[in-house]
Amino acid sequence: MKDNLKIVLRYIKSYKARSLAIAVSIILATSLIVGIGTLSRSSQQADVDRLRRELGTDHAYFKDIKINQLESIKSSKDIKNLGITSYYASTDVNEKLPINIEYANKNYLTSHSKLIKGSFPKASNEVVVEKWALNSMGLKPEINQDLTFKLYQKENPETFKVVGILEDRYIEKSKGKCEIFLNLNQSKLDKFTAYVEFNEGSDINTNIDNIAKNAMLDENSIGKNSMLIDSTMENGILDDSSKFVAIAMSLFAGIVIYSIYVISIYQRVQEYGVLRAIGATNFRIFKLMFYELFILALIAMPIGICTGMGGAQIFNRSAGNIKFEGNINVTPFVIPDKIILLSIACTILTILIISFFTYLKIRRISPIDAIRKTFGTDKNVTKVNSLISKLTLNISVTKSISAKNIFRNKKGFIVIILSMSIGGIIIIKDNYKSSFLDVQNKSSQEQTYMNADFILSNVFLNETGNSTSFKDIKGFNDNQIDKIKNIDGIGKIKTASILNTRIEVDTINRLDYYEAINSAPYYKKFPLFTKNKTTGKYTLKQKLRGYDDEMIKSLEKYLVSGSINLKKMKKENLSIVYVPEISKTQKYSKTFTPGAGTPAVDIKVGDTIKVKYPKVGIDTGLYESQKDNYEYLEYDFKVGAIVSYPFADNGMYSGDEGVDVITSSEYLKKLTDVDKYNLVYIDLNKNANKKKINKLLGKIGSEVPGTTTVDMMVEKENSDKMTSRSMIYNYGIVAVMFIISVFNIINNISYNLTSRTNEFGMLRAIGISEKGFKNMILYEGILYGALSSIITIVAGLIIQFKMYYLQGFVSYGLGFSIDYKIYILVVLANIIVGILATYIPSRKINKISIVEAINITE
């Protein structure tokens, strides 16, 4: 063992340049694997943290359970936190704010929120309240104030003393779900809801099933936080992206390392021949190779791991996390233990394979041939030289020699050309993709309705099942809209009233598209459409929208047919109909480009369509699942125009999948008495004080429970950042691959030249000038660059054509284009790399005297 290590260390020192190239290749490959793994792992944790904030920390809840069932749940395994609540009362319908009053234990309050002032309730009339709930009541967030309410189905009003202020809960605030909490005394109650958070790493779904079985609960009593469960279960596992990068980089780095190492081995094959001649076994030769690469890996891997994690943190801090969706947030730093182990395993496996294949090469050479260094020549050299001679009849002798020489080692030539081409091909591909990313980014902003600087939306969810009607719409009145208009810095305001209605159609043109939607888990419960078996007609969920003048004008850009007559729309039932268009090239995607897709239904300008809504109040659950049997009010609308995009949407009920009827706000008010706006789009003037306006809008928004105020300027900025950071990420990978390949290019070309030192010595001896010699070497580098450029251009064009047709470029109305600048830059880069790779060894060769050069046998 000691002797082997001495030999190996001597080899590493003797071939410093190649040992360094191998070590750097391992460092770069490891850093890329670990860097991407770190970003991915940190992003997994960030996703869990985000969902915990937005959806709550509980993985499941069990409602309407008895005391014995609660005790059964308490005894279950893998429970990290158990929050318990019990319903007490709700405010009367005549109170200005609907409030649920609940009993809650301390675990529930601390896991869902945080006490920011005062104490938890103890006495029977003491309560804790969120800040936003007090603000919605017109009260300051102070303790020791009394709240008096008339409670539903209770004769006398009751008074509660505020002893603590809670931090606002995200999901309840966004829904406008107002609750205050009393102290929970378990012994005095008989019905509970248990909220369970399980330990990470446990099988959460199995635990929920076990609880249900042991406590004898039916499925109606169980609610799962599915998104949080999935995110928690995936947190810490190796994602496909990390696995792919690890395998791809290991393969790429392995090819480069193998190429570098084989040349190093050929330079010492004589020494291996001597060792084998004096009795060294083939296995010992294999061990020498493995030990050498393993020692280099032991040095390189820790550097690569630290560089990868450090680089990931720099990228994270400067550009945001690796998840190219959602907010641009700095994710928590998490050490990716699994990805580190994967990178180590990949590296060891790579060097083991390299050692084995290199050993097979050496094994084929007899000890005598190895000592003499007569282990064969390329059998195809004569054929190649004959072909090159015919192709180079009309060029100078030195250039002809250069052309012949680069083809002498076919495998080396292929490796060099591929190494020089691959970087350029990826750059062309990513550059073409980036040109499309801007279009996709704008389309994405359109699809998520980022059509204003600020959006105030109110989606009132009636979760108790009480009757609601058109008049129950929660939103902003005219006075509140005037308040917004009077804020300094406000430019345009666009308002909409969106009502959840239905329409009947005879046919659906792209039934496969709508059936695919209906097959999704949510729509299985709340279908987008149903078919009447008797009439054969389809009842489709849709929205009746009342738009103000400014918002109606915004629809002009998306006009498919007809014309928009604003004056008539205010006086009569003339409407604009939004008909979704399904992409002709992407089977299950919509397109908002007018006339670019297949219309969902055959509605034409001049047709009359009926929109219907129940006459009486509705149960939201029954209505949305289309299982009701209500009598309906029907409203007739004449189609004056058809558009391919509704411009504004709240993302609820039918989303933007329904055939929506758009009328003017004035006409909608006459028709239905709806006088509130649940969607407000606001654009700012150029030099407006955004922060100040945001606060003022938030204050006005808090007057209407359930209102969310979103700064879309930040969202759009984040969306633009996503595009740029994805390109930084992609080009970062390309850069690392390019650097690794450069080592291989320089190493192979350098060896290709230095191994012919004696031939160059002879050429110099018969009279080639120094300038002629330099030009000959330079020409060789240019040839490498030119040949790799031809492959790069051909492959780049093929990839562009495939991307154009397969990745949806056509569906955006884009023509095929070639960025000539990037092709020219790639060609120049290839030629420069070829020249540099030949220039470095040529200087070394030129310094050797002619006699020494002729006597060199390598």
C-alpha positions in Angstrom: 0.0 0.0 0.0 2.8 2.5 1.0 4.7 1.7 -2.2 1.6 2.2 -4.3 0.9 5.6 -2.7 4.5 6.7 -3.2 4.2 5.9 -6.9 0.8 7.6 -7.2 2.0 10.8 -5.5 5.1 10.9 -7.7 2.8 10.6 -10.8 0.6 13.5 -9.5 3.7 15.7 -9.0 5.2 14.7 -12.3 2.1 15.6 -14.3 1.1 18.7 -12.4 -0.8 20.4 -15.3 -3.0 17.4 -16.1 -3.5 16.6 -12.4 -4.6 20.1 -11.8 -7.0 19.9 -14.9 -8.5 16.7 -13.5 -8.9 18.3 -10.0 -10.5 21.5 -11.4 -12.9 19.4 -13.5 -14.0 17.5 -10.4 -14.3 20.8 -8.4 -16.5 22.4 -11.1 -18.7 19.3 -11.6 -19.1 18.8 -7.8 -19.8 22.5 -7.2 -22.5 22.6 -9.9 -24.2 19.4 -8.6 -24.0 20.7 -5.0 -24.9 24.3 -5.9 -28.1 23.3 -7.8 -28.9 20.7 -5.0 -28.5 23.4 -2.3 -30.8 25.8 -4.2 -33.3 23.1 -4.7 -33.2 21.8 -1.1 -33.5 25.4 0.2 -36.4 26.0 -2.1 -38.1 22.9 -0.8 -37.9 24.3 2.7 -39.0 27.7 1.5 -42.0 26.1 -0.1 -43.0 24.4 3.1 -42.6 27.7 5.0 -44.7 29.6 2.5 -47.5 27.0 2.6 -47.4 27.0 6.4 -48.0 30.7 6.3 -50.6 30.8 3.5 -52.5 27.5 4.3 -51.8 27.1 8.0 -49.4 24.8 9.8 -51.8 21.9 10.2 -51.6 18.9 8.0 -55.2 17.8 8.8 -58.2 18.7 10.9 -60.9 16.5 12.4 -64.2 18.3 12.9 -67.2 17.6 15.0 -65.5 15.0 17.2 -66.5 13.9 20.7 -64.3 13.8 23.8 -63.4 10.1 23.4 -62.4 10.6 19.8 -60.3 13.6 20.8 -58.5 11.4 23.4 -57.9 8.8 20.7 -56.3 11.4 18.5 -54.1 12.6 21.4 -52.7 9.1 21.8 -51.7 8.9 18.1 -48.0 8.8 17.1 -45.9 11.3 15.2 -48.0 14.3 16.3 -45.9 17.5 16.6 -48.7 19.9 17.6 -52.4 19.4 18.4 -54.6 22.5 18.3 -58.2 22.2 19.6 -61.2 24.5 19.0 -64.9 24.4 19.7 -67.6 26.5 18.3 -69.4 28.9 20.7 -71.5 31.3 18.6 -71.7 33.7 15.7 -72.7 37.3 15.5 -76.3 38.0 14.4 -77.0 38.7 10.7 -77.8 42.3 11.6 -74.4 43.0 13.0 -72.2 44.9 10.5 -69.4 42.3 10.7 -69.9 38.5 10.5 -67.8 37.0 13.4 -67.3 33.5 14.6 -66.6 33.1 18.4 -64.6 30.0 19.1 -63.0 28.3 22.1 -59.3 27.5 21.4 -56.4 26.0 23.3 -53.0 27.7 23.5 -51.5 25.3 21.0 -54.0 26.3 18.4 -53.4 30.0 18.9 -49.6 29.8 18.9 -49.4 27.5 15.9 -51.7 29.6 13.8 -50.7 33.0 15.0 -48.6 34.8 17.6 -49.5 36.8 20.6 -48.1 40.3 20.0 -49.8 42.1 22.9 -51.5 41.2 26.2 -52.1 37.6 27.4 -54.1 34.5 26.5 -57.7 34.3 27.7 -58.5 32.7 31.0 -61.8 33.9 32.4 -65.0 32.9 30.6 -65.5 36.3 28.9 -61.9 37.0 27.9 -60.9 36.9 24.2 -57.9 37.4 21.9 -58.4 39.1 18.6 -56.4 39.6 15.4 -55.3 43.2 14.5 -57.2 43.2 11.1 -60.4 42.1 12.8 -60.3 45.0 15.2 -59.5 47.3 12.3 -62.5 46.0 10.4 -64.6 46.9 13.4 -63.2 50.4 13.4 -61.2 49.8 16.6 -57.6 50.2 17.5 -55.5 47.1 18.3 -55.5 47.7 22.0 -56.2 45.4 25.0 -58.7 45.9 27.8 -61.5 47.1 25.5 -65.0 45.6 25.5 -66.7 44.0 22.5 -70.5 43.7 22.7 -72.4 41.7 20.1 -75.9 40.5 19.4 -75.4 36.8 18.8 -77.2 34.6 16.4 -80.3 32.9 17.9 -79.5 34.3 21.4 -81.8 36.7 23.1 -79.4 39.0 24.9 -76.2 40.7 23.7 -73.0 39.5 25.2 -69.8 41.4 26.1 -66.3 40.1 25.7 -63.1 41.7 27.1 -60.1 41.8 24.8 -57.1 40.6 26.8 -54.7 39.8 23.9 -53.9 40.9 20.3 -53.0 38.3 17.8 -50.9 38.7 14.7 -53.0 38.5 11.5 -53.5 35.1 10.1 -52.8 35.2 6.3 -55.5 32.8 5.0 -58.3 34.0 7.3 -57.5 37.6 6.6 -57.4 37.0 2.8 -60.8 35.3 3.0 -62.3 37.9 5.4 -63.0 35.1 7.9 -63.2 37.0 11.2 -62.8 35.0 14.5 -62.3 35.8 18.1 -61.1 33.2 20.6 -62.2 32.3 24.2 -60.3 30.0 26.5 -61.0 26.3 25.9 -62.0 24.3 28.9 -62.1 20.7 27.6 -64.1 19.3 30.5 -67.1 21.6 29.9 -67.5 20.9 26.1 -68.7 18.0 24.1 -67.8 18.8 20.5 -64.4 19.7 19.1 -62.3 20.3 16.0 -58.7 19.0 16.3 -56.0 20.5 14.1 -53.0 18.2 13.8 -49.4 19.0 12.7 -47.3 15.8 12.2 -43.6 15.4 12.5 -41.6 15.9 9.3 -40.2 12.7 8.0 -43.3 10.7 9.1 -45.8 9.2 6.7 -48.5 11.9 7.1 -51.2 10.3 4.9 -50.8 6.9 6.7 -51.0 8.7 10.1 -54.2 10.5 9.1 -55.7 7.1 8.0 -54.7 5.5 11.3 -56.3 8.3 13.3 -59.5 8.0 11.3 -59.6 4.3 11.8 -58.8 4.3 15.5 -61.1 7.2 16.3 -63.8 5.7 14.1 -64.2 8.9 12.0 -66.0 9.1 8.6 -64.4 10.9 5.7 -66.8 13.9 6.1 -65.1 14.7 9.4 -61.6 14.8 7.9 -60.0 17.7 6.1 -56.5 17.4 4.6 -54.1 20.3 3.9 -53.0 18.4 0.7 -50.6 21.0 -0.7 -48.8 21.3 2.6 -48.7 17.5 3.0 -47.2 17.0 -0.4 -44.7 19.8 0.1 -43.7 18.4 3.6 -43.4 14.8 2.2 -41.2 16.1 -0.6 -39.0 18.3 1.7 -35.6 16.8 1.8 -35.9 14.2 -0.9 -33.8 14.3 -4.0 -35.8 16.0 -6.7 -35.6 15.0 -10.4 -33.7 18.2 -11.4 -30.9 17.5 -8.9 -30.6 13.9 -10.0 -30.6 14.8 -13.7 -27.9 17.5 -13.1 -25.8 15.1 -11.0 -25.9 12.4 -13.7 -25.4 14.7 -16.6 -22.5 16.6 -15.0 -20.9 13.3 -13.9 -21.1 12.0 -17.5 -19.8 15.2 -19.0 -17.0 15.6 -16.4 -16.2 11.9 -16.7 -15.7 12.1 -20.4 -13.4 15.1 -20.0 -11.4 13.6 -17.1 -11.1 10.3 -19.0 -9.7 12.2 -22.0 -7.2 14.1 -19.9 -6.2 11.0 -17.9 -5.7 8.7 -20.9 -3.2 11.1 -22.4 -1.4 11.2 -19.0 -1.4 7.4 -18.9 0.1 7.1 -22.5 2.9 9.4 -21.4 3.8 7.0 -18.6 3.0 3.7 -20.3 6.7 2.9 -20.4 6.8 2.9 -16.6 3.7 0.6 -16.4 5.5 -1.7 -18.8 8.5 -1.9 -16.5 6.3 -2.6 -13.5 4.5 -5.4 -15.3 7.8 -6.8 -16.6 9.2 -7.1 -13.0 6.0 -8.9 -11.7 3.3 -6.3 -11.0 -0.1 -7.7 -11.6 -2.7 -6.1 -13.8 -4.8 -5.5 -10.7 -2.0 -3.5 -9.1 -1.9 -1.3 -12.2 -5.6 -0.8 -11.9 -5.2 0.2 -8.2 -2.5 2.7 -9.1 -4.9 4.4 -11.5 -7.8 4.4 -9.1 -5.6 5.6 -6.1 -4.3 8.5 -8.3 -7.8 9.7 -9.3 -9.2 9.0 -5.8 -6.5 11.2 -4.1 -7.2 14.0 -6.6 -11.0 13.6 -5.9 -10.4 13.7 -2.1 -8.7 17.0 -2.6 -11.2 18.4 -5.1 -14.5 17.3 -3.6 -14.5 19.3 -0.4 -13.5 22.4 -2.4 -16.3 21.7 -4.9 -18.9 21.1 -2.1 -17.9 24.4 -0.3 -17.8 26.3 -3.6 -21.2 24.9 -4.6 -22.9 25.8 -1.4 -21.3 29.2 -1.4 -22.2 29.9 -5.0 -25.8 28.8 -4.2 -26.0 31.3 -1.4 -24.6 34.1 -3.6 -27.1 33.3 -6.3 -29.9 33.0 -3.7 -29.1 36.3 -2.1 -28.6 38.2 -5.4 -31.2 36.6 -7.7 -33.6 34.7 -5.6 -34.4 31.0 -5.2 -34.3 28.3 -7.8 -38.1 27.8 -8.0 -39.0 29.8 -11.1 -42.5 30.5 -9.8 -44.0 32.7 -7.1 -42.3 35.4 -5.2 -38.6 36.2 -5.5 -37.6 35.4 -2.0 -34.3 34.5 -0.4 -34.8 31.0 0.7 -33.5 29.6 4.0 -30.0 28.1 3.8 -30.3 24.3 4.2 -27.3 21.9 3.9 -28.3 19.4 1.2 -26.9 16.2 2.9 -28.4 13.9 0.3 -27.1 15.8 -2.7 -23.6 16.0 -1.1 -23.7 12.2 -0.7 -25.0 11.9 -4.3 -22.2 14.1 -5.7 -19.6 12.0 -3.8 -21.1 8.8 -5.0 -21.2 10.1 -8.6 -17.6 11.2 -8.4 -16.3 7.9 -7.0 -18.3 5.9 -9.5 -17.0 8.1 -12.3 -13.3 7.6 -11.3 -13.9 3.9 -10.8 -15.3 3.6 -14.4 -12.4 5.8 -15.8 -9.9 3.6 -14.0 -11.4 0.5 -15.3 -11.6 1.6 -19.0 -8.1 3.1 -18.8 -6.8 -0.2 -17.3 -8.4 -2.1 -20.2 -6.5 0.1 -22.7 -3.2 -0.6 -20.9 -3.9 -4.3 -20.5 -4.1 -4.7 -24.3 -0.4 -3.5 -24.6 2.2 -6.1 -23.9 5.0 -5.2 -21.4 7.6 -5.2 -24.2 5.6 -2.9 -26.5 4.9 -0.6 -23.5 8.6 -0.4 -22.7 9.5 0.3 -26.3 6.4 2.6 -26.7 5.5 0.7 -29.9 1.9 0.0 -29.1 0.4 0.6 -32.5 -0.5 3.4 -34.8 -3.8 4.5 -36.3 -4.6 2.1 -39.0 -6.7 4.7 -40.8 -3.9 7.3 -41.0 -3.0 6.3 -44.5 -6.6 6.5 -45.7 -7.1 9.8 -44.0 -3.8 11.2 -45.4 -4.9 10.1 -48.9 -8.2 11.8 -48.6 -6.7 15.0 -47.1 -4.1 15.1 -49.9 -6.8 15.2 -52.5 -8.8 17.9 -50.6 -5.7 20.1 -50.1 -4.1 20.0 -53.5 -4.3 23.7 -54.0 -3.0 24.9 -50.6 0.4 25.3 -49.2 2.4 22.3 -47.9 2.4 23.5 -44.3 -1.4 23.9 -44.3 -1.7 20.5 -45.9 0.4 19.0 -43.1 -1.8 20.7 -40.5 -4.9 19.3 -42.1 -3.5 15.8 -42.1 -2.2 16.1 -38.5 -5.5 17.0 -36.9 -7.0 13.8 -38.4 -4.2 11.5 -37.3 -5.9 10.6 -34.0 -9.5 10.1 -34.9 -10.8 9.7 -31.4 -8.9 12.7 -30.1 -10.2 14.7 -33.0 -13.8 13.7 -32.3 -13.4 14.6 -28.6 -11.9 18.0 -29.4 -14.6 18.9 -32.0 -17.4 17.8 -29.7 -15.9 19.6 -26.7 -15.6 22.8 -28.8 -19.1 22.4 -30.3 -21.2 21.5 -27.2 -20.8 24.9 -25.5 -21.8 26.8 -28.6 -24.8 24.6 -29.3 -26.1 25.1 -25.7 -25.5 28.9 -26.0 -27.5 29.1 -29.2 -30.3 27.0 -27.7 -30.5 29.1 -24.5 -30.3 32.3 -26.5 -33.2 31.2 -28.7 -35.1 30.2 -25.5 -34.4 33.6 -23.9 -35.9 35.4 -26.9 -39.1 33.4 -26.3 -39.0 33.9 -22.5 -39.8 37.6 -22.8 -42.9 36.7 -24.9 -43.8 33.9 -22.4 -43.3 36.3 -19.5 -45.7 38.8 -21.0 -48.1 36.1 -21.7 -47.8 34.7 -18.2 -48.5 38.2 -16.8 -51.6 38.4 -19.0 -52.8 34.9 -17.9 -52.4 36.0 -14.2 -54.2 39.3 -14.9 -51.3 41.6 -14.0 -53.0 44.4 -15.9 -52.6 47.1 -13.3 -50.2 48.6 -10.8 -52.4 47.7 -7.8 -55.3 45.2 -7.6 -57.9 45.2 -4.9 -60.1 42.1 -4.9 -62.7 40.7 -2.7 -63.8 37.1 -2.9 -66.4 36.5 -0.2 -66.6 32.8 0.7 -69.8 31.8 2.5 -68.5 28.7 4.3 -71.4 28.3 6.8 -73.9 27.5 4.0 -76.3 30.4 4.8 -78.3 31.8 1.9 -76.6 34.4 -0.3 -77.8 36.3 -3.3 -76.6 39.0 -5.8 -77.2 41.7 -3.2 -74.8 39.9 -0.8 -71.8 40.7 -3.0 -68.9 42.0 -0.8 -67.0 44.9 -2.4 -66.4 48.6 -2.6 -69.1 51.2 -2.9 -69.0 54.4 -4.9 -67.8 56.4 -1.9 -64.8 54.1 -1.3 -64.0 54.3 -5.1 -64.1 58.1 -4.8 -61.7 57.9 -1.8 -59.3 55.9 -4.0 -59.6 58.3 -6.9 -58.7 61.2 -4.6 -55.4 59.7 -3.4 -52.5 61.8 -4.8 -50.7 59.9 -7.5 -53.5 57.7 -8.7 -53.9 57.6 -12.4 -56.6 55.4 -14.0 -59.1 53.3 -12.0 -61.0 50.3 -13.5 -63.8 48.6 -11.6 -65.7 45.3 -12.1 -68.5 43.5 -10.4 -68.1 39.8 -11.0 -71.1 37.5 -10.3 -71.1 33.7 -10.5 -73.8 32.6 -13.0 -74.6 29.9 -15.5 -75.3 29.6 -19.2 -76.7 26.8 -21.3 -75.1 25.9 -24.7 -76.0 23.4 -27.4 -72.5 22.3 -28.1 -68.9 22.7 -26.9 -66.4 22.7 -29.7 -63.5 21.4 -27.8 -65.2 19.0 -25.4 -61.9 17.1 -24.8 -60.5 20.3 -23.3 -63.4 20.8 -20.9 -63.5 17.1 -20.0 -59.8 17.3 -19.1 -60.7 20.2 -16.8 -63.6 18.3 -15.3 -61.3 15.4 -14.5 -59.1 17.5 -12.2 -59.6 16.8 -8.5 -61.3 20.1 -7.7 -63.6 20.0 -10.7 -64.7 16.4 -9.9 -66.3 17.9 -6.9 -67.3 21.2 -8.4 -67.7 20.5 -12.2 -67.2 23.2 -14.7 -70.0 21.8 -16.9 -72.7 19.2 -16.7 -74.7 17.7 -19.5 -78.5 17.4 -19.4 -79.3 13.9 -20.5 -82.8 14.8 -21.6 -82.1 17.8 -23.8 -78.4 17.1 -24.6 -77.5 20.6 -23.7 -74.5 21.7 -21.5 -74.8 23.8 -18.4 -71.6 25.8 -18.2 -70.4 27.7 -15.2 -69.6 31.3 -16.2 -69.6 34.9 -14.9 -71.8 37.9 -15.4 -69.4 40.8 -15.4 -70.2 44.5 -15.0 -67.3 46.7 -16.2 -66.8 50.4 -15.9 -66.0 52.5 -19.1 -62.2 52.2 -18.7 -62.2 48.5 -18.3 -64.5 48.0 -21.3 -62.2 50.2 -23.4 -59.3 47.8 -22.4 -61.1 45.0 -24.3 -60.6 46.6 -27.7 -57.2 45.0 -28.1 -58.8 41.5 -27.8 -61.7 42.0 -30.2 -62.4 38.9 -32.3 -65.6 40.1 -34.0 -68.2 42.8 -33.8 -67.7 46.2 -32.2 -67.9 47.7 -28.7 -70.6 50.3 -28.4 -70.3 51.7 -24.9 -73.3 54.1 -25.1 -75.7 51.3 -26.1 -74.2 48.9 -23.4 -75.2 51.4 -20.7 -78.8 51.6 -21.9 -79.7 48.2 -23.2 -78.8 44.5 -23.0 -76.0 44.7 -25.6 -73.1 42.8 -24.2 -69.5 41.7 -25.0 -69.0 38.0 -24.7 -65.7 36.4 -23.7 -65.3 33.1 -25.5 -62.2 31.1 -24.5 -60.1 30.1 -27.5 -58.3 26.8 -27.3 -54.9 26.7 -28.9 -54.6 24.8 -32.2 -51.0 23.7 -31.6 -51.0 23.0 -27.8 -53.9 20.7 -27.1 -54.8 21.7 -23.6 -53.9 25.4 -23.5 -55.9 28.6 -24.1 -54.7 31.4 -26.3 -55.6 35.0 -25.8 -54.5 36.1 -29.3 -57.7 37.1 -31.1 -58.7 34.4 -33.6 -55.6 32.2 -33.0 -57.5 29.3 -31.4 -60.7 27.3 -31.6 -63.6 29.1 -29.9 -65.1 27.0 -27.0 -68.6 27.5 -28.3 -70.3 28.7 -31.5 -71.6 32.1 -30.4 -71.8 34.8 -33.0 -72.4 38.6 -33.0 -76.2 39.2 -33.1 -77.1 36.1 -31.1 -79.1 36.3 -27.9 -77.9 34.4 -24.9 -79.4 33.7 -21.5 -77.5 34.0 -18.2 -79.3 32.5 -15.2 -79.0 32.8 -11.4 -81.2 31.3 -8.6 -84.2 33.4 -7.6 -83.7 32.9 -3.9 -80.6 32.7 -1.7 -78.2 29.8 -2.4 -76.1 27.3 -0.5 -72.7 27.9 -2.0 -71.6 24.3 -1.8 -74.7 23.0 -3.5 -74.6 25.7 -6.2 -71.0 25.3 -7.1 -71.3 21.5 -7.3 -74.3 21.9 -9.6 -76.4 19.7 -7.4 -79.1 22.2 -6.6 -82.7 22.3 -7.9 -83.3 26.1 -7.6 -85.7 28.2 -9.7 -83.7 30.6 -11.8 -83.8 34.2 -12.9 -82.9 34.5 -16.5 -81.3 37.5 -18.1 -81.2 38.0 -21.9 -78.2 39.6 -23.5 -77.6 40.4 -27.2 -74.1 39.7 -28.4 -72.5 42.9 -29.7 -68.9 41.8 -29.7 -66.8 38.7 -29.0 -63.4 39.0 -27.2 -60.7 36.4 -26.6 -59.6 37.8 -23.2 -61.7 39.1 -20.2 -59.0 41.5 -19.0 -59.8 41.1 -15.3 -60.6 38.0 -13.3 -60.7 36.9 -9.6 -59.6 33.3 -10.3 -62.7 31.8 -8.5 -65.7 29.7 -9.5 -65.1 29.1 -13.2 -61.8 31.1 -13.5 -61.4 32.2 -17.1 -62.8 28.9 -18.5 -66.4 30.0 -18.8 -68.2 31.8 -21.6 -68.6 35.1 -19.7 -71.0 37.9 -20.4 -69.6 41.4 -20.0 -72.0 44.4 -19.6 -71.6 47.9 -18.3 -71.6 48.5 -14.5 -74.5 50.9 -15.0 -76.7 48.3 -16.8 -75.8 45.6 -14.3 -76.9 47.8 -11.5 -80.3 48.4 -13.2 -80.7 44.7 -13.9 -79.7 43.2 -10.5 -79.4 46.1 -8.0 -75.7 45.1 -7.5 -74.0 48.4 -6.5 -70.6 47.2 -5.3 -67.3 46.4 -7.1 -65.4 43.3 -6.0 -62.4 43.9 -8.3 -60.6 47.3 -8.6 -57.6 47.8 -10.9 -55.5 50.9 -10.2 -52.7 52.5 -12.3 -50.3 55.1 -10.8 -49.0 58.2 -12.3 -45.3 58.2 -13.2 -43.8 59.8 -10.1 -46.3 58.6 -7.6 -45.3 57.6 -4.0 -45.9 53.9 -4.3 -45.3 53.1 -0.6 -47.6 55.8 0.6 -50.3 54.7 -1.9 -49.9 51.1 -0.9 -50.7 51.9 2.8 -53.7 54.1 1.9 -55.1 51.4 -0.4 -54.6 48.8 2.3 -56.5 51.0 4.8 -59.4 51.5 2.4 -59.3 47.8 1.5 -59.5 46.9 5.2 -62.9 48.6 5.3 -64.3 45.6 3.3 -63.7 42.3 5.0 -62.0 39.7 2.8 -60.2 42.3 0.6 -56.7 41.7 -0.6 -54.6 44.5 -1.7 -51.8 43.4 -4.1 -49.0 45.5 -5.3 -48.8 44.2 -8.9 -45.8 46.5 -9.6 -43.8 44.2 -7.3 -45.4 41.1 -8.9 -44.5 42.2 -12.4 -41.0 43.2 -11.3 -40.7 39.7 -9.7 -42.0 38.1 -12.9 -39.4 40.0 -14.9 -36.7 38.9 -12.4 -37.8 35.3 -12.8 -37.0 35.5 -16.5 -33.6 37.1 -16.0 -32.6 34.7 -13.1 -33.6 31.6 -15.1 -31.2 32.8 -17.8 -28.5 33.5 -15.2 -29.1 30.0 -13.9 -28.9 28.4 -17.4 -25.9 30.4 -18.6 -24.2 29.5 -15.3 -24.5 25.8 -16.1 -23.3 26.5 -19.6 -20.3 28.5 -18.3 -19.2 25.7 -16.0 -19.6 23.1 -18.8 -17.6 25.4 -21.1 -14.8 25.8 -18.6 -14.6 22.0 -18.0 -14.5 21.4 -21.8 -11.8 24.1 -22.3 -9.5 22.0 -20.1 -10.2 19.0 -22.3 -9.7 21.1 -25.5 -6.4 22.6 -24.4 -5.2 19.2 -23.0 -6.0 17.3 -26.2 -4.7 19.8 -28.7 -1.6 20.4 -26.5 -0.9 16.7 -26.4 -1.6 16.4 -30.1 1.1 19.0 -30.8 3.7 18.1 -28.2 3.6 14.4 -29.2 4.8 15.6 -32.7 7.7 17.7 -31.3 10.2 15.6 -33.2 8.3 16.0 -36.5 8.2 19.7 -36.0 12.0 19.6 -35.2 12.6 17.9 -38.6 10.5 20.5 -40.4 12.5 23.3 -38.8 15.7 21.4 -39.6 14.9 21.3 -43.4 14.3 25.1 -43.4 10.8 26.0 -42.3 10.9 29.6 -40.9 9.8 30.6 -37.4 6.9 32.5 -39.0 6.0 29.6 -41.2 6.0 27.3 -38.2 3.8 29.6 -36.2 1.4 30.0 -39.2 1.2 26.2 -39.6 0.3 25.8 -35.9 -2.1 28.7 -36.1 -3.8 27.2 -39.1 -4.3 24.0 -37.2 -6.1 26.0 -34.4 -8.3 27.8 -37.0 -9.2 24.5 -38.6 -10.4 23.1 -35.2 -12.4 26.3 -34.7 -13.9 26.2 -38.2 -14.8 22.6 -38.2 -16.4 22.8 -34.7 -18.3 26.0 -35.9 -19.8 24.1 -38.8 -21.1 21.4 -36.5 -22.3 24.1 -34.0 -24.2 26.0 -36.7 -25.9 22.9 -38.2 -26.9 21.5 -34.8 -28.0 25.0 -33.6 -30.3 25.4 -36.6 -31.8 21.9 -36.2 -32.4 22.5 -32.4 -34.0 25.9 -33.2 -36.4 24.3 -35.7 -37.4 21.6 -33.2 -37.9 24.2 -30.5 -40.0 26.4 -32.8 -42.5 23.7 -33.5 -42.4 21.6 -30.3 -42.2 24.3 -27.6 -45.2 26.4 -28.7 -43.4 29.3 -30.5 -46.0 29.0 -33.3 -49.0 29.4 -30.8 -47.7 32.8 -29.8 -47.9 34.0 -33.4 -44.1 34.2 -33.7 -42.2 33.7 -36.9 -39.0 31.6 -37.1 -36.0 33.8 -36.6 -32.2 33.4 -36.5 -30.1 35.6 -34.3 -27.1 36.0 -36.6 -25.1 37.9 -33.9 -25.0 34.9 -31.6 -23.9 32.6 -34.4 -21.1 34.9 -35.3 -20.0 35.2 -31.7 -20.0 31.5 -31.2 -17.9 31.0 -34.4 -15.4 33.6 -33.2 -15.3 32.0 -29.7 -14.6 28.6 -31.3 -11.8 30.0 -33.5 -10.3 32.0 -30.5 -10.3 28.8 -28.3 -8.7 26.8 -31.1 -6.0 29.5 -31.6 -5.3 29.8 -27.9 -5.2 26.0 -27.5 -2.5 25.7 -30.2 -0.6 28.9 -29.3 0.3 27.8 -25.8 2.1 24.5 -26.7 3.6 26.1 -29.9 5.5 28.6 -27.8 6.9 25.7 -25.7 7.9 23.7 -28.8 9.5 26.7 -30.4 11.8 27.2 -27.4 13.3 23.7 -27.8 16.4 23.5 -30.0 16.1 21.6 -33.3 18.4 18.8 -32.2 16.5 18.3 -28.9 13.2 18.4 -30.7 14.3 15.7 -33.2 15.5 13.4 -30.3 12.3 13.6 -28.4 10.5 10.3 -28.8 7.1 11.1 -27.2 
